[in-house]
Amino acid sequence: MKVISLFDGMSGGQLALKKADLNVSQYHACEIDKYAIKVTQENFPSTIQHGDVTKFNPVAIPLRERYINKPDLLIAGSPCQGFSFATNGRLNFDDHRSKLFFEFVRIFNLCKPKYFLLENVPMAKACENVITNMLGVEPITINSGLISAQNRKRLYWTNIPNVIQPEDKNIVLDDILLPNTKASGFKIGNLKTYDPVKNEAKVRTLVRHLQTASPTGLCQVGEADLNGHDSLKRVYHPLGKSPTVNTMGGGNREPKVYLGNMKYRRLEPIEIERLQGVPDNYTNHVSKTQRCKMLGNGFQVDTVAHILSFISK
C-alpha cells in the first residue's frame, strides 16, 4: 500500500497498519513536531517526512522522491482542540488548529485516495455536519474502551466498507499496570476522598456499584490533594477504565490510579503507551514530558487497526 498520513505525530498510523497486517510500500508523513518525528524515524526509518501540511502538494512530488498521486490510503487525526467539549471557549473551525481539517480536504481532493480515514473528537453537531458534508460519509462513533483500558470516544469518517463495532474485550486498568508499583519509586501521595468513601470497605462497595452503573467504565474513588482543575485530581480504581489520555505536558496531568490504603500514583509512560495500544517503550527516545504529550495527541492504535482491517476483508 501507498499511504499518506497527515498530522502524523509519532506515526500511530504505521503501528495500526502493522497490527492490521497491511503491507506498506511507501509511507509519506506530514508532521512538524521534532520530537514526534524523532520517535517515528527511530521506529520506522523508511518514513518519508514532508513537514508542514499546509505546504504539502502530493501531486507535485518529483518521481525521484516517490510519486504518490492516488495513494491507497489517506489517514489523519486532525487537531481537535477547537472542537473538544473538554475545552473552555470552544472556537470550532475558528481555532487555528482545528481549521487544519481543511488541509485534509485539500489534499483529499488533490490525490483522490482509494480509501481515507479521518479521526476527531465528538463535537457540536453543526461542526460534525460540515465534515460529513465535505467528505460525503457519516462518521462512525467508537469508544476505544471496548478494546482497551481507556475510555476514549471518537468519531471516524471513512469510506472503508462494512466497518462494525469491535467486540468488548473487558480490559481494565489493572490489566495494563506495571507490577510492584509501590516498591518502584513512583510518586505516591495522599488521597482526599469523597464523604462516602472513608475506608477500604467503602471503597470496595463504591467500585462494585460503579462497575455496574458507570456507562464509561470509569471507577473514580476520590480526589488527589492537588491544586488545579478538578479533572487533574480524579483518582480511578484499577478495576475500572482510565479516563481519556490527553496532551499531558507535566503538572500532574497524567491519569491517576488508586493503590489502596488511601494512596494513589500517576500512570507511567509505558502504561500510557499500553492505553493507546502502543508497544512498550516505543516513545522512549525523548523526554517523559514529550512522550506523554505525543501519546495524548495520537491515535488509539488498536481502534484504528480495527477499522483498517476491513480493507483486507
N, C-alpha and C positions, 0 to 999 in steps of 0.2 A: 504494500500500500504506500502511496504517496500522501503525506499528511502535512497540513499547515495548522499550527497551533498559535492562536493569538492570546496575549496576556498569559504567556506560557508558565510564568513563575518558575517553580522548581521542577517542572515537567511532569506533573501528575498525569498528564495525558499519555505520556510514554509508559508510565507504570500501568495505567489502565489498559492500554493496548496489549501490553505484555501479559497481563492477567487474563485478558480475553482471548489469548492465543492468536492474535492477528499479527502477521509478519509485516514489518515496516521496512521499506527500501529507502525512503527519504523522509526525514522529519525536519520541517522548517519551523522555526520558533521566532516569535516576536516578543521580546522582553527587554526591560531597561534596568531592572534591579540587579546590580552587580553580584550580590550575594546569592540570589536565586540562580543566576546564570552560572556561577561557580559550582553550585551543587549539581545543576543539570550536567555540566560538562564533565564533572568528576564521575558521574554515574552513566551518562550517555555521551561519550566523547564525539560521536559522529553527528550530533545535533548541529544543524546549520542555523546559526543565530543571525537575525536580521535587525535587531534593535527596536527602535521606536515604531510602533504600529502605525502611527499617523504618517510615516514616511515610506511605508511598505507598499510596493506595487508588484504583486506576484507575476503579472504577465510581462513585466519589463525585465525580469531577471535573465541575464545572458545564459546561453546554453552551457557555457563552461562552468557556471555556478548551479547547474542542475535546474533546468527549466521546468516549472511546475504548473503550467496552465492546466486547468481542470484536474485538481487533485482528487484522490479518492475520498478524503475526509477533511473537512474544516471544523476545528474544535476550539472552543473558547469558554472561559468563565469570566465574563466581562465584569469590571469593577462594580461593586454593589452598594457602596456606602450611601449614595444618594437615594437609594430605594428602601433600605432596610428600616423596618419598623423599630429596630433597636436604637436607631439614630435619632437624636433630638433635632427638630427642624429639618425634616427631610426636604431636599431640593429636587428630588426626582431627576428628570433629564436636564435640569439647570445645573446640577452638580458636575464639575469639570471631569470627574472620574466616571460617573455613570453615563454621561453622554458619549463616552468612548464606545458604547454599544453601536453607534452609527458607523464606526470604523469597521466593525464586524459586517454590517450591511454592505458597506462599500466594497470590501474585499470579497464578500459572498457574491456580489453582482459581477465583479471582475473575473473571478476564477471559476465560477459555476461548478462547485464541487458535486461529486456524486452523492455524498452524504454530508450532513452537517449536524453538529450538536452544540447548543448554547446553554450554559447553566447560569442561573441567577437566583437571588433570594425571593421569597414571597414578597409581593409589593402591592401597592394600590392597583385596583382593577383597571383604572384608566391607563396606567403605565404598562401593565401586562398586555392590555389590548393593543397598544401601539406596537409592541414587539411581535405579538401574534399576527397582526395585520401585515407587518413588513416581511415576516418570514413565511407566512402562509400556512402555519401549523399551530395547533393548540399545544400548550405546554403540558407535560406530564409531571405531576407532583409526586415526589418520592421522599420519604423520610428515611435517611440513612440508618436510623435506629433499627430498622428491620434486619440489617446485615452487619451492624457494628454496635459498639457500646456507647455510641454518641447520638443524642437527639439532634438531628440536623435535617430540617425540612427545606427542600429546594425545588425550584422549577427547572424543567429541562425541555427545551424546544428542539425537536429533531425530526428528520424525515426517515430515520431508520425504521423499517416497518415492524409491526407486531410486537412492540416492546410492552411487557407486562410488569406488574409489581414483583419485586423479589420476595421470596419466602422469608418469613420471620425466623431468624436463627437464635433468638432469645439470648443474645450476648449482653452481658452486663459489665460494669466497671471492674469487678473482681476478676474477670477473665483476662484483662489486659494489664493488670498492675504488676509491677516488678516485685519479686519476693523480698522478704526480710527488710521491708522499708523502714521499720523503726530503728534497725541497727545500722542503717546505711548512711546516716548523717544527713538525711533530708530534713528540710525545715518543718518543725512541728511547733504548733502554737496552742494557746488556749481557745476553747470553743465557747462562744457566747450563745447559749441555747434559747429557744423559744420557751415560754412558760410551760407548755405541756410536756416538755422533754427535760426532765431533771435528773434522770438516772438511766443506766443502761437498759433496764427492763422496759422503760417507757420509750426509749429509742427503738428497741426491737418491735414494740407494738406499733409505733408510728410507721416503721418500714413495712411491716406486713400490710398495714392499711394502704400505704402509697403504692405498693406493688400491684394492688388490685384496682385502686381508684385513679391513679395517675395516667392520663391518656398518652403522655410523652415518655413514661417510664422513669421520670426523674424522681429521686427519693431525697429531697432536701431535708436534712435533720437539724439544721441550725445555721448560725451565722458566725463567721470568724470575727474576732475583735479587731477590726481593721478600720482605717479611715477610707472614705471614698464612696462611690456609687454602691447601692445595695447589691447589684449583680456581682460585684467583686467579692462580697462577703459570704456568698452562699456556699454551704458545705454539703456535699452529697454522699449518701451512703453507697458503699461498693456493691450492694446488691441491686442497685438501680443503674440508670444511664448517666453518662456525663452530659452536661449542657453543651450547646454548640460551641466549638472552639472558634475563636476569632483571632484578630491580629494582635496577639499578646506581646506587647513590647515592654515587658517589665512592669513594675508597680503592682505586683500581686494579681496580675490579670489571668494567670493560669487557673484552670478549674481546680477545685479543692475537694479532697476526698477524706472521709471520716475514718479514723484509725481505731476508735474505741476509747473508752476512759476519758471522754470529753477532749480528745486531741484530734488534730487534722494535719494535713500537709498539702502542698501544691503538687500537681502532676509534673513529672519529669518529661523532657523532650521525647524520650523513647516511647513513653506511654501516650503522648500526644500523636506521635507517628502512628502508633497502633490504632488510635481512634480514627485517624484519617486513612487507614488502610495502606500505610507506607511502611516499607521494610525497616527493621530496627537499624538505627544509626545512618540511614540514608542521607540525613541532613547534617551529619556531624563534621562537615568541612568548614563550618562557620560558627560564630558565637551562639550561645544559648538564646540570646535575645533575637538574633536573626533567624535561628531555627524556628522558634515559636511564631515569629511574625509570618514567615513564608508558609508554615503549616496551616495557620489560620486563614491565610489568603487562598489556599489551594483547594483542589477537588477532594471530596471523599472518594478515594480511588476505587474502592470496591463497588460503589454505586455506579460510577461512570463505566467501569468494566462490565457490569451487568448490562447496561444499555448497549455498549459497543458489541457485546457478544451476539446480539441479534443480527449483526451484519453477516456473520458466518452462517447463522441459522436460516 
